[in-house]
């Protein structure tokens, strides 16, 4: 992997994010009609949160950064870090690599580092990959596990792409995963909340 590990959740990373978000916002809010809705209690921009989000498009990460605001970190597939330029760039932005089949201790360590810094947010795409069509895939348990481990609230978030460059992003009320909660069942429960937010059905359900 190609990374700048010392820059994770750093002030330098935050500054780079601010610059990037400024220019990205000019692009996205001029090209798209972005509608933002809060279903229930709003999240506090000055607190740490884990955003559990559905994943439809390559536009999702930069668009979320513009809407949620910085400082922010994303869990990203390990394969993105095999390219030297892209790997170094996204690690400067505090994106955290993960093996989608086997989450390692380094991923957990970096996620904990991010959530230990004041006001930093962590975005986890709950399906682990981009979904196809208007359906959601099975949920991974990473967001639920990190919420229990770090005592950080989850914000279920739904993104839906509609006609005429219209994008709707809905945020549900933040909630904390209880320590005794079954991780798999809670992951499906969270996915169901996201499904309601983005109006996409769940393709496969837990047996």
FITIDO-253013 format. One record per residue: x, y, z of N, C-alpha, C in turn; residue in three letters. Coordinates in steps of 0.02 Angstrom, whole numbers, plus 50000, padded with zeros to 5 digits. Layout:
R  n_east  n_north   n_up  ca_east  ca_north  ca_up  c_east  c_north   c_up  vexke
R       X        Y      Z        X         Y      Z       X        Y      Z    Ala
...
END
This chain:
R  n_east  n_north   n_up  ca_east  ca_north  ca_up  c_east  c_north   c_up  vexke
R   50042    49940  50000    50000     50000  50000   50043    50062  50000    Unk
R   50020    50114  49968    50055     50178  49966   50015    50227  50010    Unk
R   50045    50246  50067    50010     50289  50114   50057    50339  50147    Unk
R   50028    50393  50172    50062     50439  50217   50029    50431  50285    Unk
R   50048    50380  50322    50012     50364  50384   50017    50419  50437    Unk
R   50071    50456  50436    50079     50508  50488   50030    50567  50479    Unk
R   49997    50570  50422    49952     50626  50409   49880    50611  50426    Unk
R   49865    50549  50447    49796     50532  50464   49771    50575  50522    Unk
R   49712    50605  50512    49679     50646  50563   49724    50702  50588    Unk
R   49766    50728  50543    49812     50783  50561   49784    50850  50538    Unk
R   49813    50903  50564    49792     50970  50544   49808    50982  50470    Unk
R   49863    50953  50446    49881     50960  50376   49829    50927  50331    Unk
R   49808    50867  50351    49756     50832  50313   49691    50873  50312    Unk
R   49676    50903  50368    49615     50944  50372   49620    51004  50326    Unk
R   49676    51037  50323    49686     51094  50279   49678    51074  50206    Unk
R   49708    51017  50188    49702     50992  50119   49629    50977  50102    Unk
R   49593    50949  50151    49522     50935  50141   49483    51000  50129    Unk
R   49497    51050  50169    49461     51114  50162   49471    51144  50093    Unk
R   49531    51141  50068    49545     51167  50001   49508    51126  49948    Unk
R   49511    51059  49955    49477     51015  49908   49402    51025  49908    Unk
R   49373    51030  49968    49301     51037  49974   49278    51104  49944    Unk
R   49318    51156  49951    49300     51221  49923   49289    51215  49847    Unk
R   49337    51184  49813    49332     51178  49740   49279    51127  49719    Unk
R   49275    51072  49757    49224     51022  49741   49154    51049  49750    Unk
R   49144    51091  49800    49078     51121  49811   49057    51165  49753    Unk
R   49105    51202  49725    49091     51243  49667   49066    51200  49609    Unk
R   49096    51142  49602    49077     51097  49547   49009    51064  49560    Unk
R   49002    51032  49618    48942     50992  49631   48879    51035  49638    Unk
R   48885    51092  49671    48825     51132  49682   48807    51176  49622    Unk
R   48850    51176  49571    48833     51209  49509   48806    51159  49458    Unk
R   48831    51098  49460    48809     51047  49411   48746    51010  49434    Unk
R   48740    50999  49500    48685     50960  49527   48639    51002  49572    Unk
R   48577    50980  49576    48532     51006  49628   48537    50959  49687    Unk
R   48567    50981  49741    48579     50938  49799   48530    50956  49854    Unk
R   48487    50910  49870    48436     50920  49922   48458    50884  49986    Unk
R   48460    50919  50041    48482     50890  50105   48424    50890  50154    Unk
R   48411    50832  50184    48356     50827  50231   48380    50793  50296    Unk
R   48354    50817  50351    48367     50786  50416   48302    50754  50440    Unk
R   48302    50689  50447    48243     50653  50471   48252    50642  50546    Unk
R   48228    50689  50584    48237     50685  50657   48290    50734  50679    Unk
R   48328    50716  50729    48378     50760  50760   48439    50769  50714    Unk
R   48463    50830  50707    48522     50844  50668   48585    50822  50705    Unk
R   48635    50802  50667    48700     50788  50698   48736    50853  50713    Unk
R   48777    50852  50765    48815     50910  50787   48882    50912  50750    Unk
R   48896    50963  50709    48957     50965  50671   49021    50966  50713    Unk
R   49014    50980  50778    49072     50983  50821   49086    50917  50859    Unk
R   49046    50866  50844    49055     50801  50877   49082    50749  50829    Unk
R   49106    50694  50857    49127     50637  50816   49066    50595  50799    Unk
R   49064    50570  50737    49011     50525  50717   49038    50474  50667    Unk
R   49001    50418  50662    49012     50370  50608   48951    50374  50563    Unk
R   48962    50392  50500    48908     50396  50452   48904    50330  50414    Unk
R   48849    50294  50421    48838     50231  50385   48797    50248  50323    Unk
R   48825    50237  50264    48796     50264  50202   48790    50210  50149    Unk
R   48738    50215  50107    48736     50172  50048   48783    50200  49995    Unk
R   48802    50159  49947    48853     50179  49898   48829    50164  49828    Unk
R   48815    50217  49790    48790     50209  49721   48840    50232  49669    Unk
R   48880    50282  49685    48919     50317  49634   48988    50336  49659    Unk
R   49034    50345  49612    49100     50371  49629   49096    50442  49656    Unk
R   49040    50475  49643    49030     50543  49668   49015    50544  49743    Unk
R   48997    50487  49772    48976     50486  49842   49027    50515  49890    Unk
R   49091    50492  49889    49139     50519  49939   49149    50594  49934    Unk
R   49166    50622  49875    49176     50695  49873   49113    50734  49888    Unk
R   49055    50709  49866    48993     50744  49880   48977    50744  49954    Unk
R   48987    50688  49987    48976     50685  50060   49023    50731  50097    Unk
R   49085    50736  50074    49133     50781  50106   49108    50853  50102    Unk
R   49077    50871  50046    49051     50939  50038   48991    50951  50083    Unk
R   48951    50900  50095    48889     50908  50133   48900    50900  50208    Unk
R   48937    50847  50227    48949     50835  50298   48999    50885  50326    Unk
R   49044    50908  50284    49097     50955  50302   49156    50919  50336    Unk
R   49211    50953  50335    49272     50925  50363   49276    50940  50438    Unk
R   49321    50907  50474    49367     50853  50452   49331    50786  50447    Unk
R   49350    50747  50397    49314     50686  50381   49362    50633  50355    Unk
R   49345    50570  50369    49386     50514  50345   49339    50462  50316    Unk
R   49362    50427  50265    49323     50375  50233   49358    50307  50238    Unk
R   49319    50255  50247    49346     50188  50241   49345    50171  50167    Unk
R   49403    50154  50138    49408     50142  50066   49440    50074  50053    Unk
R   49420    50042  49998    49447     49976  49983   49523    49980  49972    Unk
R   49556    49927  49995    49629     49924  49994   49658    49932  49923    Unk
R   49621    49908  49873    49646     49910  49804   49662    49981  49781    Unk
R   49627    50030  49808    49639     50100  49788   49708    50124  49807    Unk
R   49739    50091  49856    49804     50113  49882   49862    50078  49847    Unk
R   49848    50039  49795    49902     50005  49759   49931    50050  49704    Unk
R   49895    50103  49687    49921     50152  49640   49958    50206  49679    Unk
R   50021    50219  49664    50060     50266  49705   50029    50336  49710    Unk
R   50008    50364  49654    49981     50432  49656   49915    50434  49695    Unk
R   49868    50390  49677    49803     50390  49710   49809    50370  49783    Unk
R   49851    50320  49797    49860     50298  49866   49885    50353  49912    Unk
R   49936    50389  49889    49963     50444  49930   49913    50501  49936    Unk
R   49877    50515  49881    49829     50571  49883   49773    50557  49933    Unk
R   49742    50499  49929    49685     50486  49973   49706    50474  50045    Unk
R   49768    50451  50055    49792     50445  50124   49806    50514  50154    Unk
R   49828    50562  50112    49835     50631  50135   49768    50660  50156    Unk
R   49714    50634  50125    49646     50655  50142   49617    50613  50199    Unk
R   49658    50570  50228    49639     50528  50285   49591    50471  50267    Unk
R   49591    50449  50204    49553     50389  50186   49589    50328  50215    Unk
R   49552    50281  50243    49581     50224  50278   49571    50161  50236    Unk
R   49625    50125  50220    49618     50064  50180   49590    50006  50220    Unk
R   49549    49965  50187    49521     49906  50220   49519    49848  50170    Unk
R   49535    49789  50195    49524     49728  50157   49452    49707  50169    Unk
R   49412    49709  50117    49340     49698  50127   49323    49628  50149    Unk
R   49370    49581  50139    49358     49512  50161   49386    49498  50231    Unk
R   49431    49540  50254    49462     49527  50319   49489    49593  50347    Unk
R   49448    49627  50387    49469     49691  50416   49527    49681  50465    Unk
R   49583    49713  50451    49642     49704  50492   49646    49753  50550    Unk
R   49694    49741  50594    49703     49784  50653   49725    49854  50634    Unk
R   49762    49861  50578    49784     49928  50557   49725    49973  50538    Unk
R   49674    49943  50507    49614     49982  50490   49579    50006  50553    Unk
R   49572    49961  50601    49539     49978  50665   49579    50031  50702    Unk
R   49645    50024  50702    49688     50072  50737   49681    50142  50707    Unk
R   49680    50147  50641    49674     50212  50608   49604    50242  50619    Unk
R   49553    50200  50617    49485     50224  50629   49478    50251  50700    Unk
R   49508    50217  50748    49507     50241  50817   49544    50307  50824    Unk
R   49599    50314  50787    49638     50375  50788   49597    50434  50763    Unk
R   49560    50423  50708    49518     50475  50679   49464    50495  50728    Unk
R   49430    50446  50759    49374     50461  50803   49396    50487  50872    Unk
R   49461    50484  50885    49487     50512  50948   49502    50586  50941    Unk
R   49504    50611  50878    49518     50681  50866   49453    50722  50865    Unk
R   49454    50779  50896    49394     50820  50903   49362    50836  50836    Unk
R   49297    50823  50832    49253     50841  50776   49265    50800  50713    Unk
R   49310    50752  50713    49321     50712  50653   49263    50663  50643    Unk
R   49245    50653  50580    49192     50607  50561   49221    50549  50521    Unk
R   49189    50491  50527    49210     50432  50490   49152    50408  50448    Unk
R   49163    50401  50382    49111     50377  50337   49125    50305  50318    Unk
R   49075    50263  50327    49080     50192  50310   49024    50175  50261    Unk
R   49041    50151  50203    48990     50128  50156   48969    50058  50176    Unk
R   48909    50053  50202    48887     49994  50239   48886    49931  50196    Unk
R   48878    49939  50130    48877     49879  50087   48947    49855  50069    Unk
R   48996    49897  50081    49065     49877  50067   49086    49887  49995    Unk
R   49038    49900  49951    49051     49912  49881   48992    49950  49852    Unk
R   48998    49971  49789    48943     50007  49758   48886    49960  49741    Unk
R   48825    49981  49754    48766     49941  49738   48748    49952  49665    Unk
R   48710    49905  49638    48689     49908  49568   48614    49919  49564    Unk
R   48594    49965  49521    48523     49978  49514   48495    50012  49576    Unk
R   48431    50004  49586    48397     50035  49642   48387    49987  49700    Unk
R   48438    49948  49714    48436     49901  49769   48499    49906  49811    Unk
R   48495    49886  49874    48552     49886  49919   48575    49815  49931    Unk
R   48640    49805  49937    48667     49739  49950   48669    49724  50025    Unk
R   48699    49667  50043    48703     49648  50113   48749    49696  50151    Unk
R   48735    49708  50215    48776     49755  50253   48838    49722  50283    Unk
R   48892    49761  50285    48950     49741  50325   48940    49766  50397    Unk
R   48977    49738  50443    48968     49755  50514   49018    49807  50539    Unk
R   49060    49833  50495    49114     49878  50516   49090    49939  50555    Unk
R   49038    49973  50530    49013     50033  50563   48987    50017  50632    Unk
R   48951    49962  50638    48923     49941  50702   48979    49924  50751    Unk
R   49028    49887  50727    49084     49867  50769   49122    49928  50795    Unk
R   49135    49977  50751    49173     50036  50771   49132    50079  50819    Unk
R   49066    50081  50810    49024     50119  50856   49029    50090  50927    Unk
R   49025    50025  50932    49030     49993  50998   49100    50001  51028    Unk
R   49150    49995  50985    49219     49998  51009   49238    50067  51034    Unk
R   49215    50119  51000    49236     50188  51015   49182    50229  51051    Unk
R   49124    50198  51061    49068     50233  51094   49049    50296  51055    Unk
R   49046    50288  50988    49030     50343  50943   48962    50331  50910    Unk
R   48922    50383  50907    48856     50377  50877   48859    50366  50801    Unk
R   48811    50328  50776    48803     50315  50705   48750    50362  50677    Unk
R   48762    50387  50616    48712     50426  50581   48694    50388  50516    Unk
R   48638    50353  50514    48617     50321  50452   48605    50374  50399    Unk
R   48633    50363  50339    48630     50414  50286   48611    50381  50220    Unk
R   48563    50410  50186    48542     50384  50122   48554    50433  50065    Unk
R   48584    50409  50011    48596     50451  49952   48555    50421  49894    Unk
R   48516    50462  49862    48479     50439  49803   48490    50486  49745    Unk
R   48501    50457  49686    48513     50495  49625   48449    50493  49583    Unk
R   48424    50551  49566    48361     50556  49530   48371    50590  49463    Unk
R   48317    50599  49427    48321     50629  49360   48343    50702  49363    Unk
R   48369    50724  49307    48388     50795  49299   48442    50817  49349    Unk
R   48491    50774  49361    48547     50791  49405   48524    50811  49475    Unk
R   48472    50779  49499    48445     50793  49565   48469    50739  49614    Unk
R   48504    50759  49666    48530     50713  49716   48499    50730  49784    Unk
R   48474    50679  49817    48444     50689  49883   48486    50651  49935    Unk
R   48506    50687  49987    48544     50656  50042   48505    50666  50106    Unk
R   48487    50610  50139    48448     50613  50200   48488    50585  50259    Unk
R   48485    50620  50315    48519     50599  50376   48467    50582  50429    Unk
R   48475    50524  50460    48430     50505  50515   48459    50529  50582    Unk
R   48421    50520  50634    48443     50540  50701   48503    50498  50722    Unk
R   48556    50528  50748    48613     50490  50773   48592    50444  50830    Unk
R   48623    50386  50833    48609     50340  50889   48671    50300  50907    Unk
R   48673    50277  50967    48730     50239  50992   48713    50165  50995    Unk
R   48757    50124  50971    48747     50051  50973   48762    50026  51043    Unk
R   48715    49991  51072    48725     49965  51139   48776    49907  51138    Unk
R   48813    49901  51193    48867     49853  51197   48844    49781  51186    Unk
R   48784    49764  51210    48760     49696  51206   48722    49681  51142    Unk
R   48716    49729  51098    48679     49719  51036   48715    49671  50990    Unk
R   48677    49625  50959    48706     49579  50910   48728    49620  50849    Unk
R   48792    49615  50831    48819     49657  50778   48786    49644  50711    Unk
R   48775    49582  50693    48745     49566  50629   48673    49592  50624    Unk
R   48634    49581  50676    48565     49605  50675   48563    49681  50673    Unk
R   48609    49714  50709    48610     49787  50708   48630    49814  50640    Unk
R   48675    49778  50606    48695     49799  50538   48636    49797  50490    Unk
R   48594    49745  50496    48535     49740  50453   48484    49794  50472    Unk
R   48478    49807  50536    48432     49859  50559   48453    49927  50532    Unk
R   48518    49940  50533    48545     50004  50507   48533    50008  50432    Unk
R   48543    49952  50396    48532     49952  50324   48459    49966  50308    Unk
R   48414    49940  50349    48343     49953  50338   48327    50027  50346    Unk
R   48358    50059  50395    48349     50132  50403   48374    50169  50342    Unk
R   48432    50148  50317    48461     50181  50258   48416    50170  50197    Unk
R   48387    50110  50191    48342     50095  50136   48282    50142  50136    Unk
R   48255    50156  50195    48199     50202  50201   48219    50273  50181    Unk
R   48281    50291  50197    48305     50359  50182   48315    50370  50107    Unk
R   48342    50320  50074    48359     50330  50003   48307    50301  49955    Unk
R   48256    50267  49983    48202     50237  49943   48227    50183  49896    Unk
R   48281    50149  49914    48304     50092  49876   48288    50029  49917    Unk
R   48266    49977  49883    48249     49915  49918   48312    49875  49934    Unk
R   48305    49827  49979    48361     49784  49999   48356    49720  49958    Unk
R   48408    49707  49918    48407     49651  49871   48407    49584  49907    Unk
R   48451    49578  49957    48458     49514  49992   48447    49527  50066    Unk
R   48407    49486  50096    48393     49493  50168   48422    49436  50207    Unk
R   48439    49451  50270    48468     49401  50314   48420    49342  50321    Unk
R   48447    49282  50319    48406     49222  50325   48392    49207  50398    Unk
END
